[in-house]
Amino acid sequence: MYDDAITFGQRQIKKSYRSVTGHFPSVKNNRSIGFDSSLEKTLFLYLEFDDTVETYQEQPRIMIIKNAKPQKYDVDCFVRRYKKSNLKDALIEVKYLSEFEKFKDTYEKKFNAAKIRCDEIGVDFKFLTELDFNEIYISNIDFLYRFILHPSEDKYDDIILDVLKDKKISALELANLIMKSQSEYQRVSNNIWKLVAQNILKTDLENEKVTMKSFVEINNGSN
């Protein structure tokens, strides 16, 4: 078990002209998570929409053996997965590809040492670059995340689900079928995207930007 092998300290976010720093409001963790690059922020957003992830925490520390000497290694993120996912918990490191290529030999030695240590303690080690994230998907979940942070009223939930019980239509057509006046448009559309963000409704998030022209349907678990 890895309980004693992975430790956590309080992260100090260092401001730099080279990177974007800040705090990400995590719903899964019920607190803000510090990030020191936009790529880390992208990772945290991605994890919020990963149904296998129960919680995650920034800057876990493990001990690795590098150049025959023990060294501390502060990884970017520790991910605890739901047991029902049958996936191992994971340590994740993210780097921009240009940075990795610039210091490739150094990083490869460190990552190989980290993989060995992770195998010993029973967790996965993953190294990701910006190429591992679908830009369209990230843009779409970034849009949807606001409806998780600030969910709209539930007034239209049952009506939306009733209209969609046997059909797949555009969000715009759905809103037009439900609203009784133009003044309701914003509230109805917000309610639709809230249900998509909660995975109650589904739409294509991978291949095209989400708009009111996007088709939505009830998420019954099938493709």
VODO-820239 format. One line per field, with one value per residue: x, y, z negated of N, C-alpha, C in turn; residue in one letter; residue number from 1. Coordinates in steps of 0.2 Angstrom, whole numbers, plus 2048, in hexadecimal, padded with zeros to 3 digits. Example, Ala and Ser with C-alpha at 12.3 -4.5 7.8 and 13.67 -1.06 7.14 Angstrom:
# VODO-820239
n.px [842,840] $
n.py [7E4,7F5] $
n.pz [7D9,7DD] $
ca.px [83E,844] $
ca.py [7EA,7FB] $
ca.pz [7D9,7DC] $
c.px [842,840] $
c.py [7F0,800] $
c.pz [7D9,7D9] $
residu [A,S] $
num [1,2] $
END
This chain:
# VODO-820239
n.px [804,802,801,80A,814,812,811,80B,80D,80B,807,811,80D,816,818,81B,822,822,818,807,7FF,7F5,7E5,7DA,7C9,7C4,7B7,7B5,7BF,7BB,7C1,7CE,7DA,7EB,7F4,802,804,7FB,7F9,7F9,7ED,7E4,7E5,7DF,7D2,7CE,7CE,7C4,7B9,7BB,7B4,7B9,7C1,7C2,7C8,7D5,7E6,7F1,803,80A,816,823,830,83E,84B,858,866,86D,86A,85F,851,846,836,82B,81C,80F,802,7F7,7EC,7DD,7D4,7C3,7BE,7B6,7BA,7C4,7D1,7E2,7E7,7F0,7FF,802,80B,80D,813,818,81A,825,82D,830,838,843,84A,84B,853,855,848,843,84B,847,839,839,83F,835,82A,82F,82F,821,81C,820,819,80C,804,7FF,80A,809,80E,80A,807,803,7FE,7F6,7EA,7DA,7D6,7CA,7C1,7C6,7C3,7B5,7B1,7B6,7AD,7A2,7A5,7A2,794,794,79B,793,784,775,763,758,74C,748,74C,744,73B,744,74A,73F,73B,745,745,743,74A,757,75D,761,769,763,757,751,750,747,73C,738,739,72D,72D,738,740,743,74D,75B,75C,756,760,76B,768,767,775,77A,775,77C,789,789,788,77C,775,77C,788,791,7A1,7AE,7B1,7AC,7A8,79E,78E,77E,779,77D,77A,770,76D,765,770,772,77C,780,789] $
n.py [7FA,80C,816,81B,81E,829,83A,84A,85B,86D,876,882,88F,896,8A5,8A9,8AF,8A7,89D,899,89B,897,893,885,883,875,869,85C,85A,864,870,87C,879,87B,881,881,883,885,879,870,875,871,863,861,866,85C,851,853,850,842,833,829,82E,831,83A,847,84D,85A,85B,84F,845,83A,82E,82B,821,827,828,820,825,829,834,842,844,84F,84D,852,84F,845,837,831,823,81C,80D,805,807,7FF,803,808,813,823,82C,83B,844,853,85B,868,863,869,86D,861,85B,863,860,853,847,848,848,83C,833,836,833,825,820,824,81C,80F,810,813,807,7FE,803,801,80A,813,81C,82A,833,842,84D,85C,857,84C,850,853,861,866,85F,864,871,871,86A,874,87E,878,876,881,87F,875,87B,885,881,882,885,878,878,874,867,85B,85D,85F,852,84A,84F,84A,83C,833,837,840,84F,860,86C,878,876,86F,878,881,87A,879,885,892,89F,8AC,8B1,8A7,8A0,8A0,89B,88E,889,889,87F,874,873,871,864,85D,85F,858,84B,845,848,846,84B,84E,850,84F,851,85D,86F,873,879,882,87C,86F,85D,855,848,83C,835,825,81C,815,816] $
n.pz [800,803,7FA,7F0,7F9,801,7FF,7FA,7FC,7F8,806,80E,818,824,82C,83D,84B,856,855,851,843,834,82C,82D,82C,825,826,823,819,810,80D,811,81D,81F,82E,839,846,856,85C,851,84B,855,854,847,84A,853,84B,843,84B,84D,84A,843,83A,829,81F,81F,81D,81B,81F,819,810,813,80F,819,822,829,833,82B,81E,811,814,812,81A,820,827,833,831,827,829,823,826,829,821,828,835,838,83B,838,82B,82F,833,83B,847,84F,85E,869,87A,880,876,870,87A,87B,86F,870,86D,85F,85A,85E,857,84A,84B,84E,842,839,83E,83B,82D,82B,82F,825,81A,81E,827,835,841,84A,858,860,86E,877,882,87F,87C,882,88B,88E,886,879,87A,87B,86E,866,868,863,856,84E,84C,843,838,835,834,83D,83A,836,83D,84A,84C,84C,857,862,862,864,871,879,878,882,88D,896,897,89C,891,892,898,88E,884,88A,88A,87D,876,872,874,87B,871,869,86F,86C,85F,862,86B,863,85A,862,866,859,856,85F,85B,84F,854,856,861,872,87E,88D,889,88D,89A,8A0,89D,88F,891,892,89D,89C,89A,88E,882,877,86B,86B,869,874,884] $
ca.px [800,806,7FF,810,819,810,810,809,80E,807,80A,812,80D,81B,817,821,820,822,813,801,7FE,7EE,7E1,7D5,7C4,7C2,7B0,7B7,7C3,7B7,7C6,7D1,7E0,7F0,7F8,807,804,7F5,7F8,7F6,7E6,7E0,7E5,7DA,7CB,7CD,7CD,7BD,7B4,7BC,7B0,7BD,7C5,7BF,7CB,7DC,7E9,7F7,80A,80C,81D,826,838,841,852,85B,86E,86E,869,858,84F,83F,833,824,818,80A,7FB,7F5,7E5,7DA,7CE,7BE,7C0,7B2,7BD,7C9,7D7,7E6,7E8,7F5,803,802,80F,80B,818,817,81F,82C,832,833,83D,849,84D,849,857,854,842,843,84E,843,833,83B,840,82E,826,831,82C,81A,81A,821,813,805,800,801,80D,807,811,806,809,7FD,7FB,7F2,7E3,7D6,7D5,7C3,7BE,7C7,7BF,7AE,7B0,7B7,7A7,79D,7A6,79E,78E,795,79D,78D,77F,76F,75E,756,745,746,74F,740,739,749,74B,739,73B,74B,744,743,74C,75D,75B,766,767,75F,750,74E,74E,741,736,737,737,727,72F,73F,743,745,752,761,75B,756,766,770,765,769,77C,77C,774,782,78F,788,788,775,774,782,788,798,7A6,7B4,7B2,7A9,7A7,797,78A,777,778,77F,775,771,769,766,776,770,782,782,78C] $
ca.py [800,812,81B,81E,81F,82F,83F,850,861,872,878,889,891,89B,8A9,8A9,8B2,8A1,899,89B,899,899,88E,882,881,86E,867,855,85B,869,875,87F,876,87F,87F,886,884,884,872,86D,877,86D,85D,861,866,856,84C,855,84C,83B,830,824,831,833,841,848,852,85D,85A,849,844,833,82E,827,820,82A,829,81C,828,82B,83B,844,846,852,84C,857,84D,83E,836,82B,820,818,806,801,808,7FA,806,80A,81A,825,832,83D,849,856,85F,869,85F,86D,86D,85A,85A,867,85D,84C,842,849,846,835,82F,837,82F,81E,81F,824,816,80A,811,812,7FF,7FC,805,7FF,80F,814,822,82C,83A,845,854,860,853,847,853,855,868,868,85D,868,877,86F,869,87A,882,874,876,886,87D,871,87F,889,87E,885,883,871,878,871,861,856,85F,85D,84B,848,850,846,835,82F,83B,843,856,865,86F,87E,874,86D,87E,884,875,879,88C,895,8A6,8AD,8B3,8A1,89D,8A0,896,887,887,888,879,86F,871,86E,85D,85A,85F,853,845,843,849,846,84E,84D,855,84D,853,864,873,873,87F,880,877,868,859,853,843,839,831,81F,818,813,81A] $
ca.pz [800,804,7F5,7ED,7FE,805,7FA,7FD,7F8,7FA,80C,80E,81F,826,832,842,852,85B,854,84F,83C,831,828,830,828,826,823,821,813,80C,80C,817,81F,822,834,83B,84E,859,85D,84B,84B,85A,851,842,84D,856,846,840,84F,84D,846,83F,835,823,81D,822,819,81F,81C,815,810,812,810,81F,822,82F,833,825,818,810,815,811,820,820,82D,834,82E,825,82B,820,82A,826,821,82D,83C,839,83D,833,82A,833,833,841,848,856,860,870,87E,882,870,86F,87F,879,86A,870,869,858,858,85F,851,844,84C,84D,83B,836,840,837,826,82B,830,81E,815,821,82A,83C,842,851,85B,865,871,879,888,87C,87A,888,88A,88F,880,874,87B,879,867,863,869,85F,84F,84B,849,83D,833,833,838,83E,837,839,83F,850,84D,84E,85D,866,862,868,878,87C,876,888,892,896,89B,89B,88B,894,899,888,880,88D,888,876,874,873,876,87D,86B,866,873,869,85A,865,86E,85E,857,867,865,852,856,863,857,84A,857,857,869,875,885,890,886,88F,8A1,8A2,898,88D,892,892,8A3,89A,899,887,881,870,86B,868,868,87B,889] $
c.px [804,805,805,815,818,80E,80E,80B,80A,80A,80B,812,811,819,81D,81E,820,81C,80D,800,7F7,7EB,7DB,7CF,7C1,7BC,7B2,7BA,7C0,7BC,7CA,7D8,7E5,7F3,7FD,809,7FD,7F4,7F6,7EF,7E1,7E0,7DF,7D3,7C9,7CB,7C6,7B8,7B6,7B9,7B3,7C1,7C0,7C1,7D2,7DF,7F0,7FE,80B,813,81F,82E,83A,848,854,863,870,86D,861,856,848,83C,82C,821,812,804,7FB,7EE,7E2,7D4,7C9,7C0,7BC,7B5,7C2,7D0,7DB,7E6,7EF,7F9,804,807,80D,811,816,81C,826,830,834,838,843,84D,84C,84C,856,84D,841,845,84A,83C,834,83C,839,82A,828,82E,825,818,81B,81C,80C,801,803,805,80C,80B,80D,808,802,7FA,7F6,7EB,7E0,7D4,7CD,7BF,7BF,7C4,7B8,7AD,7B2,7B1,7A2,79E,7A3,797,78E,797,797,787,778,769,75B,74F,743,749,74A,73D,73E,74A,744,739,740,74A,745,746,753,75C,761,764,762,758,74D,74C,748,73B,734,735,731,727,736,743,745,74B,759,761,75A,75C,76B,76E,768,771,77E,77B,77A,788,78F,787,781,773,77B,782,78F,79D,7AC,7B6,7B0,7A8,7A0,794,783,775,77A,77A,776,76C,76A,76C,774,776,784,785,787] $
c.py [806,817,81F,820,826,834,845,856,867,875,880,88B,897,89E,8A9,8AC,8AD,89D,89C,898,89B,893,88C,880,87A,86C,860,855,860,86E,877,87B,87A,87C,884,886,883,87D,86E,86F,872,866,85C,862,85F,851,84D,851,845,837,82A,827,833,83A,841,84D,854,85B,855,848,83D,834,829,826,822,82B,825,81F,82A,833,83C,846,848,851,851,855,846,83D,830,829,81D,811,802,802,803,7FD,808,811,81C,82B,834,844,84C,85B,861,866,863,86D,866,859,85D,864,855,847,842,846,83F,831,830,833,828,81C,81F,81E,810,80A,810,80A,7FC,7FD,804,805,810,81B,824,833,83C,84C,856,85C,84E,84A,856,85D,86A,865,861,86E,876,86E,870,87E,87E,875,87B,884,878,876,883,886,882,882,87C,872,875,86A,85C,857,85D,856,847,849,84B,83E,830,832,83E,84A,85B,869,875,87C,872,873,881,880,877,880,88F,89C,8A7,8AF,8AD,89D,89B,89B,88F,885,885,881,873,86D,86F,866,859,859,85A,84C,842,843,848,849,84C,852,854,850,85A,868,873,879,87D,87C,870,864,856,84D,840,835,82A,81A,815,818,81D] $
c.pz [800,7FF,7F2,7F3,802,7FF,7FE,7F9,7FB,800,80C,816,820,82C,836,848,857,85A,851,848,839,82D,82C,82B,829,822,820,81A,80E,809,812,817,822,829,836,842,850,85A,857,84A,84F,857,84C,845,850,851,843,845,850,848,841,83A,82F,820,820,81D,81C,81B,817,815,80F,812,815,81E,829,82E,82D,81E,817,811,814,818,81F,826,82D,830,82C,826,827,824,826,826,827,834,83D,83C,837,832,82E,831,83A,842,84F,857,867,874,87F,87C,86F,874,87E,874,86A,86C,862,856,859,859,84B,845,84B,846,837,838,83C,830,826,82B,829,81A,818,824,831,83C,849,853,861,868,874,87F,885,87B,881,887,88A,889,87A,874,879,872,863,863,864,858,84B,848,844,837,830,837,838,83A,83A,83C,845,851,84F,855,863,867,866,86F,87C,87B,87C,88E,891,89A,899,894,88C,895,893,884,883,88B,881,874,876,875,877,876,867,869,870,863,85C,867,869,85B,85B,866,85E,852,85A,85F,851,84D,857,85E,86C,87C,887,88D,889,896,8A4,89C,896,88E,892,898,8A1,898,892,887,87A,870,867,868,86F,87F,88E] $
residu [M,Y,D,D,A,I,T,F,G,Q,R,Q,I,K,K,S,Y,R,S,V,T,G,H,F,P,S,V,K,N,N,R,S,I,G,F,D,S,S,L,E,K,T,L,F,L,Y,L,E,F,D,D,T,V,E,T,Y,Q,E,Q,P,R,I,M,I,I,K,N,A,K,P,Q,K,Y,D,V,D,C,F,V,R,R,Y,K,K,S,N,L,K,D,A,L,I,E,V,K,Y,L,S,E,F,E,K,F,K,D,T,Y,E,K,K,F,N,A,A,K,I,R,C,D,E,I,G,V,D,F,K,F,L,T,E,L,D,F,N,E,I,Y,I,S,N,I,D,F,L,Y,R,F,I,L,H,P,S,E,D,K,Y,D,D,I,I,L,D,V,L,K,D,K,K,I,S,A,L,E,L,A,N,L,I,M,K,S,Q,S,E,Y,Q,R,V,S,N,N,I,W,K,L,V,A,Q,N,I,L,K,T,D,L,E,N,E,K,V,T,M,K,S,F,V,E,I,N,N,G,S,N] $
num [1,2,3,4,5,6,7,8,9,10,11,12,13,14,15,16,17,18,19,20,21,22,23,24,25,26,27,28,29,30,31,32,33,34,35,36,37,38,39,40,41,42,43,44,45,46,47,48,49,50,51,52,53,54,55,56,57,58,59,60,61,62,63,64,65,66,67,68,69,70,71,72,73,74,75,76,77,78,79,80,81,82,83,84,85,86,87,88,89,90,91,92,93,94,95,96,97,98,99,100,101,102,103,104,105,106,107,108,109,110,111,112,113,114,115,116,117,118,119,120,121,122,123,124,125,126,127,128,129,130,131,132,133,134,135,136,137,138,139,140,141,142,143,144,145,146,147,148,149,150,151,152,153,154,155,156,157,158,159,160,161,162,163,164,165,166,167,168,169,170,171,172,173,174,175,176,177,178,179,180,181,182,183,184,185,186,187,188,189,190,191,192,193,194,195,196,197,198,199,200,201,202,203,204,205,206,207,208,209,210,211,212,213,214,215,216,217,218,219,220,221,222,223] $
END
